[in-house]
Amino acid sequence: METPQRRISSGFGARSTADDVLDGIDLSGKLALVTGGYSGLGLEVTRALARAGAHVVVPARRRAAAREAVAGVDGVEVDALDLADLDSVRGFTERFLGTGRRVDLVITNAGVMACPERRVGPGWEAQFAVNHLGHHALVNRLWPALAPGARVVAVSSAGHQLSDVRWDDLHFTRGYDRWQAYGQAKTANVLFAAHLDALGRDSGVRAFSLHPGAVLTPLQRHLDPADMVAKGWTDAHGHVVHPGFKTPEQGAATSVWAATSPLLADLGGAYCEDCDLAELTTSDEGWSGVRDYALDPARAARLWALSAELTGTDAFAA
């Protein structure tokens, strides 16, 4: 059964923190994998899951920085992974599968936003490659290790409202727009989770996507500080002044909620925000809700097939 895309009154909201969501939940004996789990929202997710008893694997492009960031957090290990490099993805997954361990929670949190034009691999646009294709390859290669009852949580963004998938020019060969590229990549995250859920639910694996909320983190490193002041996000000293912004602890909450909430035990494939399922929206005013094109089953299947072709990875291929 497809999950209705409407709020379910979770009891949490925009100002709930990751620790609030995990209060009373014991993750002892569970293994979680969090990409980008050593910076920004990902670090808060890692800390919260570890405090709840999970063992957390943090694959990282910058291993030294990752080890420093998680130092002192019990139950966390760091390994090498560059999502822009499929050989690196293959190496990480082969090492992990070689341990014989099972994964209970996967949170694909790592990403880049509104970066200058950059090409990776065989000429792929970097935001689509890192935010989506690398994670597609990672999860498909990890599929044999996913335990029954596992959840895969794809961190998307309200930025998905900026663009559907540009089927006729996926890699922006006819002119680059950094925000359109970001929007496409975030739509791809939603479509990925929707189709993974359709494929994996008979095996007991469910998937969700989400918008964590507006949070000031290193994700904004490619944005001009003057632009953020002009938008009313920060003051001249870089301090958040916009009332809609969340703290990192609040921003991590929806990822943790989607990964662990008992309310979602028989649901999947949905897009979440503010620790609840989001409503469908067609409005160009505001950033709440999810666009129907990001959940369309035909688009999701098309993107999956295309991603499998580009990356050479499809755990569900005949």
C-alpha positions as CSV (number, residue, x, y, z in Angstrom):
1,M,0.0,0.0,0.0
2,E,1.3,3.5,-0.9
3,T,1.7,5.9,2.0
4,P,-0.8,8.8,1.9
5,Q,1.1,12.0,1.7
6,R,-0.6,13.8,4.6
7,R,0.2,14.6,8.2
8,I,-0.2,11.9,10.8
9,S,0.1,14.1,14.0
10,S,3.3,12.6,15.2
11,G,3.4,14.6,18.4
12,F,6.6,16.4,17.3
13,G,7.2,19.5,15.2
14,A,9.6,22.1,13.8
15,R,11.2,22.8,17.1
16,S,11.7,19.2,18.2
17,T,15.2,18.0,18.5
18,A,16.8,14.7,17.6
19,D,17.0,13.8,21.3
20,D,13.3,14.7,21.7
21,V,12.4,12.3,18.9
22,L,14.6,9.5,20.3
23,D,13.4,9.8,23.9
24,G,12.4,6.3,25.0
25,I,13.8,4.6,21.9
26,D,16.6,2.1,22.5
27,L,18.8,1.5,19.5
28,S,21.2,-0.9,21.3
29,G,22.4,-3.6,18.9
30,K,21.4,-1.5,15.8
31,L,23.9,-0.4,13.2
32,A,23.4,2.9,11.4
33,L,25.3,4.3,8.5
34,V,25.2,8.1,8.0
35,T,26.9,9.7,5.0
36,G,28.3,13.1,5.9
37,G,27.8,12.1,9.5
38,Y,30.7,14.3,10.7
39,S,29.6,17.8,9.8
40,G,26.5,20.0,10.2
41,L,23.2,18.1,10.5
42,G,24.9,14.8,9.8
43,L,27.1,15.2,12.9
44,E,24.0,15.9,15.1
45,V,22.3,12.8,13.6
46,T,25.4,10.7,14.4
47,R,25.6,12.0,18.0
48,A,21.9,11.4,18.6
49,L,21.8,7.9,17.2
50,A,25.0,7.0,19.2
51,R,23.4,8.4,22.5
52,A,20.4,6.2,21.8
53,G,22.7,3.1,21.7
54,A,23.3,2.6,18.0
55,H,26.7,1.8,16.5
56,V,27.2,4.4,13.8
57,V,29.4,4.0,10.7
58,V,30.4,7.4,9.2
59,P,31.8,7.1,5.6
60,A,33.8,10.2,4.9
61,R,35.7,11.9,2.1
62,R,37.8,13.7,4.7
63,R,38.7,11.0,7.2
64,A,41.0,13.0,9.4
65,A,38.3,15.7,9.8
66,A,35.7,13.1,10.4
67,R,37.7,11.3,13.1
68,E,38.3,14.7,14.9
69,A,34.6,15.6,14.7
70,V,33.4,12.3,16.2
71,A,36.2,12.0,18.8
72,G,34.6,11.3,22.1
73,V,31.4,10.0,20.7
74,D,31.1,6.3,21.8
75,G,30.2,3.7,19.2
76,V,31.2,5.6,16.0
77,E,33.6,4.4,13.3
78,V,34.9,6.2,10.3
79,D,35.8,4.8,6.9
80,A,36.8,6.3,3.5
81,L,34.1,7.2,1.0
82,D,34.0,9.8,-1.8
83,L,30.5,9.8,-3.3
84,A,31.8,11.6,-6.5
85,D,34.0,8.5,-7.2
86,L,32.3,5.2,-8.0
87,D,35.5,3.3,-7.4
88,S,35.6,4.8,-3.9
89,V,31.9,3.7,-3.4
90,R,32.8,0.2,-4.5
91,G,35.8,0.1,-2.2
92,F,33.8,1.2,0.8
93,T,30.9,-1.2,0.2
94,E,33.3,-4.2,-0.4
95,R,35.0,-3.5,2.8
96,F,31.8,-3.2,4.7
97,L,30.2,-6.3,3.2
98,G,33.4,-8.2,4.0
99,T,32.7,-7.7,7.7
100,G,29.5,-9.7,7.5
101,R,27.5,-7.1,9.5
102,R,23.9,-6.0,8.8
103,V,22.7,-2.5,8.5
104,D,19.5,-1.3,10.2
105,L,19.5,2.4,9.4
106,V,20.9,4.2,6.4
107,I,20.7,8.0,6.3
108,T,22.1,9.5,3.0
109,N,22.8,12.9,4.5
110,A,25.9,14.0,2.6
111,G,25.6,16.6,-0.1
112,V,26.6,19.8,-1.8
113,M,24.4,22.9,-2.4
114,A,24.6,25.6,-5.1
115,C,28.2,25.0,-5.9
116,P,30.0,26.5,-8.9
117,E,29.9,24.4,-12.0
118,R,32.0,21.2,-11.6
119,R,32.2,18.0,-13.5
120,V,33.0,14.6,-11.9
121,G,33.5,11.1,-13.2
122,P,32.6,10.9,-17.0
123,G,31.5,14.5,-17.0
124,W,28.5,14.4,-14.7
125,E,27.2,17.6,-13.1
126,A,28.6,17.5,-9.5
127,Q,25.4,18.1,-7.5
128,F,23.5,15.4,-9.3
129,A,26.5,13.1,-9.0
130,V,27.2,13.6,-5.3
131,N,23.8,14.1,-4.0
132,H,22.1,11.4,-6.0
133,L,24.2,9.1,-8.2
134,G,26.8,8.3,-5.5
135,H,24.0,7.5,-3.0
136,H,22.2,5.3,-5.6
137,A,25.3,3.3,-6.1
138,L,26.1,3.1,-2.3
139,V,22.6,1.8,-1.3
140,N,22.4,-0.7,-4.1
141,R,25.8,-2.1,-3.3
142,L,24.9,-2.3,0.4
143,W,21.6,-4.0,-0.3
144,P,22.8,-7.5,0.6
145,A,23.7,-6.1,4.1
146,L,20.3,-4.4,4.8
147,A,18.5,-6.2,7.6
148,P,14.8,-7.0,7.4
149,G,13.1,-4.0,8.9
150,A,15.8,-1.7,7.8
151,R,15.0,1.9,6.8
152,V,16.8,4.1,4.2
153,V,16.3,7.8,4.7
154,A,17.3,10.2,1.9
155,V,17.9,13.7,3.0
156,S,16.3,15.9,0.4
157,S,15.3,19.5,0.7
158,A,12.5,22.0,0.1
159,G,14.9,23.0,-2.7
160,H,13.3,20.1,-4.7
161,Q,10.6,22.6,-5.6
162,L,13.1,24.5,-7.7
163,S,13.3,21.9,-10.4
164,D,11.9,18.6,-11.7
165,V,14.5,16.2,-13.2
166,R,15.7,17.8,-16.5
167,W,15.5,14.6,-18.6
168,D,16.6,16.4,-21.8
169,D,19.8,17.9,-20.2
170,L,20.5,16.1,-17.0
171,H,24.1,17.4,-16.7
172,F,23.5,21.0,-17.7
173,T,25.5,20.8,-20.9
174,R,23.5,23.8,-22.4
175,G,24.3,26.2,-19.5
176,Y,24.6,25.8,-15.8
177,D,22.3,27.2,-13.1
178,R,23.5,26.2,-9.6
179,W,20.1,26.5,-8.0
180,Q,18.3,24.5,-10.8
181,A,21.0,21.9,-10.5
182,Y,20.5,21.7,-6.7
183,G,16.7,21.5,-7.2
184,Q,17.1,18.6,-9.6
185,A,19.4,16.7,-7.3
186,K,17.0,17.1,-4.4
187,T,14.1,16.0,-6.5
188,A,16.2,12.9,-7.4
189,N,16.6,12.2,-3.7
190,V,12.8,12.1,-3.2
191,L,12.3,9.9,-6.3
192,F,15.0,7.6,-5.3
193,A,13.4,6.9,-1.9
194,A,10.0,6.5,-3.4
195,H,11.2,3.8,-5.9
196,L,13.5,2.1,-3.4
197,D,10.5,1.7,-1.1
198,A,8.4,0.2,-3.9
199,L,11.2,-2.3,-4.6
200,G,12.3,-3.1,-1.1
201,R,9.0,-3.3,0.9
202,D,8.4,-7.0,0.2
203,S,11.9,-7.6,1.7
204,G,10.9,-5.6,4.8
205,V,13.0,-2.5,3.8
206,R,11.3,0.8,3.8
207,A,12.5,4.2,2.5
208,F,11.7,7.8,3.2
209,S,12.9,11.3,2.0
210,L,12.7,14.5,3.9
211,H,13.3,18.2,4.2
212,P,15.3,18.9,7.4
213,G,14.4,22.6,7.5
214,A,16.5,25.7,7.0
215,V,19.7,25.4,9.1
216,L,23.0,27.3,8.9
217,T,25.7,24.7,8.4
218,P,28.8,24.2,6.2
219,L,26.3,23.3,3.4
220,Q,26.1,27.0,2.7
221,R,29.8,27.3,2.1
222,H,29.3,28.2,-1.6
223,L,26.9,31.1,-0.8
224,D,28.1,34.7,-0.6
225,P,27.7,36.0,3.0
226,A,26.4,39.3,1.6
227,D,23.6,37.4,-0.2
228,M,22.6,35.7,3.0
229,V,22.4,39.0,4.8
230,A,20.3,40.4,1.9
231,K,17.9,37.5,2.2
232,G,17.5,38.2,5.9
233,W,19.1,34.8,6.9
234,T,22.1,36.2,8.8
235,D,23.5,39.5,10.1
236,A,26.8,41.0,9.1
237,H,28.6,38.8,11.7
238,G,27.2,35.6,10.3
239,H,24.6,35.0,13.1
240,V,21.2,33.6,12.2
241,V,18.5,36.2,12.4
242,H,15.7,34.6,10.3
243,P,13.0,33.2,12.7
244,G,12.3,30.3,10.4
245,F,15.8,28.8,10.8
246,K,16.3,25.8,13.0
247,T,19.3,24.9,15.2
248,P,21.3,21.9,14.0
249,E,19.8,19.8,16.8
250,Q,16.3,20.7,15.4
251,G,17.4,20.2,11.8
252,A,18.6,16.6,12.6
253,A,15.3,15.7,14.2
254,T,13.3,14.8,11.0
255,S,16.1,12.5,9.8
256,V,16.1,10.7,13.1
257,W,12.3,10.6,13.2
258,A,12.0,9.1,9.7
259,A,14.7,6.5,10.6
260,T,13.2,5.3,13.9
261,S,9.6,6.4,14.5
262,P,7.3,3.5,15.4
263,L,4.5,5.5,13.7
264,L,6.2,4.7,10.3
265,A,6.5,0.9,10.9
266,D,3.9,0.1,8.2
267,L,4.5,3.1,6.0
268,G,7.1,4.1,3.4
269,G,8.0,6.0,0.3
270,A,6.8,9.3,1.7
271,Y,8.4,12.7,2.1
272,C,8.7,14.1,5.6
273,E,9.2,17.5,7.2
274,D,9.0,18.9,10.7
275,C,9.0,15.3,12.1
276,D,5.8,14.4,10.2
277,L,4.7,13.4,6.8
278,A,4.4,16.5,4.5
279,E,1.4,17.6,2.5
280,L,1.3,17.8,-1.3
281,T,1.7,21.3,-2.6
282,T,1.3,23.2,-5.8
283,S,2.0,26.6,-4.3
284,D,4.9,28.8,-5.4
285,E,4.6,30.7,-2.1
286,G,6.6,29.3,0.8
287,W,8.7,26.1,1.0
288,S,6.5,23.6,2.9
289,G,5.1,20.5,1.3
290,V,6.2,18.2,-1.5
291,R,5.6,18.5,-5.3
292,D,3.7,15.7,-7.0
293,Y,6.4,15.3,-9.6
294,A,8.9,14.3,-6.9
295,L,6.7,11.3,-5.9
296,D,5.4,10.3,-9.3
297,P,6.0,6.5,-9.7
298,A,6.7,6.7,-13.4
299,R,9.3,9.3,-12.9
300,A,10.8,7.4,-10.0
301,A,11.1,4.2,-12.1
302,R,12.6,6.2,-15.0
303,L,15.2,7.8,-12.8
304,W,16.1,4.5,-11.2
305,A,16.7,2.9,-14.5
306,L,18.7,5.8,-15.7
307,S,20.8,5.9,-12.5
308,A,21.4,2.1,-12.7
309,E,22.6,2.6,-16.3
310,L,24.9,5.5,-15.4
311,T,26.4,3.9,-12.3
312,G,26.3,0.2,-13.3
313,T,24.5,-0.7,-10.0
314,D,21.0,-2.1,-9.6
315,A,20.5,-4.6,-6.7
316,F,17.1,-5.5,-8.2
317,A,18.1,-6.2,-11.8
318,A,16.8,-9.5,-13.1
